[in-house]
């Protein structure tokens, strides 16, 4: 497992939902892991772009932003590394309310917290 690195992007474009057999396995594993973090209410697996002429990628998009960012990213990285090759990576984005509105136009959440306790 690689060490997560933090970066900031001026623009994120949400292109659609990432779905297929391996992605469904990832979503199932992530549902269990995300259930441990009470402030994560929704999660999406989306195809993303950072601007014109740049490669697209896959991101786990979480709403709302969390105070446990580092713990969540570490746990997601563990889950991801158990399912995919070392060369693969997954971006984790904590989306703002405005970003989530854009995201919902092209993607549905695979994880929704039923109730907060």
FENZI-V934484 format. One record per pair of residues at least 24 apart in sequence whose ideal C-beta (glycine too) atoms are under 10 Angstrom apart, sorted by the first residue. I is the first residue (numbers start at 1). GAP is how many residues later the second one is. If there is no record, write none. Layout:
i:I gap:GAP
i:I gap:GAP
//
This chain:
i:1 gap:73
i:1 gap:76
i:1 gap:77
i:1 gap:79
i:1 gap:80
i:1 gap:81
i:1 gap:85
i:2 gap:75
i:2 gap:78
i:2 gap:79
i:2 gap:84
i:2 gap:85
i:2 gap:86
i:2 gap:87
i:3 gap:71
i:3 gap:74
i:4 gap:65
i:4 gap:66
i:4 gap:69
i:4 gap:70
i:4 gap:72
i:4 gap:73
i:4 gap:85
i:4 gap:86
i:4 gap:87
i:4 gap:88
i:5 gap:68
i:5 gap:84
i:6 gap:63
i:6 gap:64
i:6 gap:67
i:6 gap:86
i:7 gap:43
i:7 gap:84
i:9 gap:39
i:9 gap:40
i:9 gap:41
i:9 gap:42
i:9 gap:45
i:9 gap:82
i:9 gap:84
i:10 gap:40
i:10 gap:41
i:11 gap:38
i:11 gap:39
i:11 gap:40
i:11 gap:41
i:11 gap:43
i:12 gap:34
i:12 gap:36
i:12 gap:37
i:12 gap:38
i:12 gap:39
i:12 gap:47
i:12 gap:49
i:12 gap:79
i:12 gap:81
i:12 gap:83
i:12 gap:87
i:12 gap:90
i:12 gap:91
i:13 gap:33
i:13 gap:34
i:13 gap:35
i:13 gap:36
i:13 gap:37
i:13 gap:38
i:13 gap:39
i:13 gap:41
i:13 gap:43
i:13 gap:89
i:13 gap:93
i:14 gap:30
i:14 gap:32
i:14 gap:33
i:14 gap:34
i:14 gap:35
i:14 gap:45
i:14 gap:47
i:14 gap:79
i:14 gap:81
i:14 gap:85
i:14 gap:86
i:14 gap:87
i:14 gap:88
i:14 gap:89
i:14 gap:90
i:14 gap:91
i:14 gap:92
i:14 gap:93
i:15 gap:31
i:15 gap:32
i:15 gap:33
i:15 gap:34
i:15 gap:41
i:15 gap:42
i:15 gap:43
i:15 gap:91
i:15 gap:92
i:16 gap:30
i:16 gap:31
i:16 gap:32
i:16 gap:40
i:16 gap:89
i:16 gap:90
i:16 gap:91
i:17 gap:27
i:17 gap:28
i:17 gap:29
i:17 gap:30
i:17 gap:86
i:17 gap:89
i:17 gap:90
i:17 gap:91
i:17 gap:92
i:17 gap:93
i:18 gap:26
i:18 gap:27
i:18 gap:28
i:18 gap:29
i:18 gap:30
i:18 gap:38
i:18 gap:39
i:18 gap:40
i:18 gap:41
i:18 gap:42
i:18 gap:72
i:18 gap:89
i:18 gap:92
i:19 gap:26
i:19 gap:27
i:19 gap:28
i:19 gap:88
i:19 gap:89
i:19 gap:91
i:22 gap:61
i:22 gap:62
i:22 gap:66
i:23 gap:35
i:23 gap:60
i:23 gap:87
i:24 gap:86
i:25 gap:58
i:25 gap:59
i:26 gap:32
i:26 gap:34
i:26 gap:50
i:26 gap:53
i:26 gap:54
i:26 gap:56
i:26 gap:57
i:26 gap:58
i:26 gap:64
i:26 gap:84
i:27 gap:33
i:27 gap:82
i:27 gap:83
i:27 gap:84
i:28 gap:51
i:28 gap:55
i:28 gap:82
i:28 gap:83
i:29 gap:47
i:29 gap:49
i:29 gap:50
i:29 gap:51
i:29 gap:53
i:29 gap:54
i:30 gap:30
i:30 gap:32
i:30 gap:45
i:30 gap:46
i:30 gap:49
i:30 gap:50
i:30 gap:53
i:30 gap:60
i:30 gap:80
i:30 gap:81
i:31 gap:48
i:31 gap:79
i:31 gap:80
i:31 gap:81
i:32 gap:47
i:32 gap:79
i:33 gap:39
i:33 gap:42
i:33 gap:43
i:33 gap:45
i:33 gap:46
i:33 gap:47
i:33 gap:78
i:34 gap:26
i:34 gap:28
i:34 gap:38
i:34 gap:41
i:34 gap:42
i:34 gap:45
i:34 gap:76
i:34 gap:77
i:34 gap:79
i:35 gap:76
i:35 gap:78
i:35 gap:79
i:36 gap:32
i:36 gap:35
i:36 gap:36
i:36 gap:39
i:37 gap:25
i:37 gap:29
i:37 gap:30
i:37 gap:31
i:37 gap:34
i:37 gap:35
i:37 gap:38
i:37 gap:39
i:37 gap:76
i:38 gap:28
i:38 gap:30
i:38 gap:75
i:38 gap:78
i:38 gap:79
i:39 gap:24
i:39 gap:25
i:39 gap:26
i:39 gap:27
i:39 gap:28
i:39 gap:29
i:39 gap:33
i:39 gap:74
i:39 gap:77
i:40 gap:24
i:40 gap:25
i:40 gap:26
i:40 gap:28
i:40 gap:32
i:40 gap:54
i:40 gap:71
i:40 gap:73
i:41 gap:25
i:41 gap:59
i:41 gap:68
i:41 gap:70
i:41 gap:71
i:41 gap:72
i:41 gap:73
i:41 gap:75
i:42 gap:53
i:42 gap:58
i:42 gap:61
i:42 gap:62
i:42 gap:66
i:42 gap:67
i:42 gap:68
i:42 gap:69
i:42 gap:70
i:42 gap:71
i:43 gap:33
i:43 gap:49
i:43 gap:66
i:43 gap:67
i:43 gap:68
i:43 gap:69
i:43 gap:70
i:44 gap:49
i:44 gap:51
i:44 gap:56
i:44 gap:59
i:44 gap:60
i:44 gap:62
i:44 gap:63
i:44 gap:64
i:44 gap:65
i:44 gap:66
i:44 gap:67
i:45 gap:45
i:45 gap:62
i:45 gap:64
i:45 gap:65
i:45 gap:66
i:46 gap:45
i:46 gap:47
i:46 gap:49
i:46 gap:57
i:46 gap:60
i:46 gap:61
i:47 gap:59
i:47 gap:60
i:48 gap:43
i:48 gap:45
i:48 gap:55
i:48 gap:59
i:50 gap:41
i:57 gap:32
i:57 gap:33
i:57 gap:34
i:58 gap:30
i:58 gap:31
i:58 gap:32
i:58 gap:33
i:59 gap:31
i:59 gap:32
i:59 gap:33
i:59 gap:34
i:59 gap:36
i:59 gap:44
i:60 gap:30
i:60 gap:31
i:60 gap:32
i:60 gap:33
i:60 gap:34
i:60 gap:50
i:60 gap:51
i:61 gap:30
i:61 gap:31
i:61 gap:32
i:61 gap:33
i:61 gap:34
i:61 gap:38
i:61 gap:39
i:61 gap:42
i:61 gap:46
i:61 gap:48
i:62 gap:30
i:62 gap:31
i:62 gap:32
i:62 gap:33
i:62 gap:38
i:62 gap:47
i:62 gap:49
i:63 gap:30
i:63 gap:31
i:63 gap:32
i:63 gap:33
i:63 gap:34
i:63 gap:36
i:63 gap:37
i:63 gap:40
i:63 gap:41
i:63 gap:46
i:64 gap:30
i:64 gap:31
i:64 gap:32
i:64 gap:33
i:64 gap:36
i:65 gap:28
i:65 gap:29
i:65 gap:30
i:65 gap:31
i:65 gap:32
i:65 gap:34
i:66 gap:28
i:69 gap:25
//
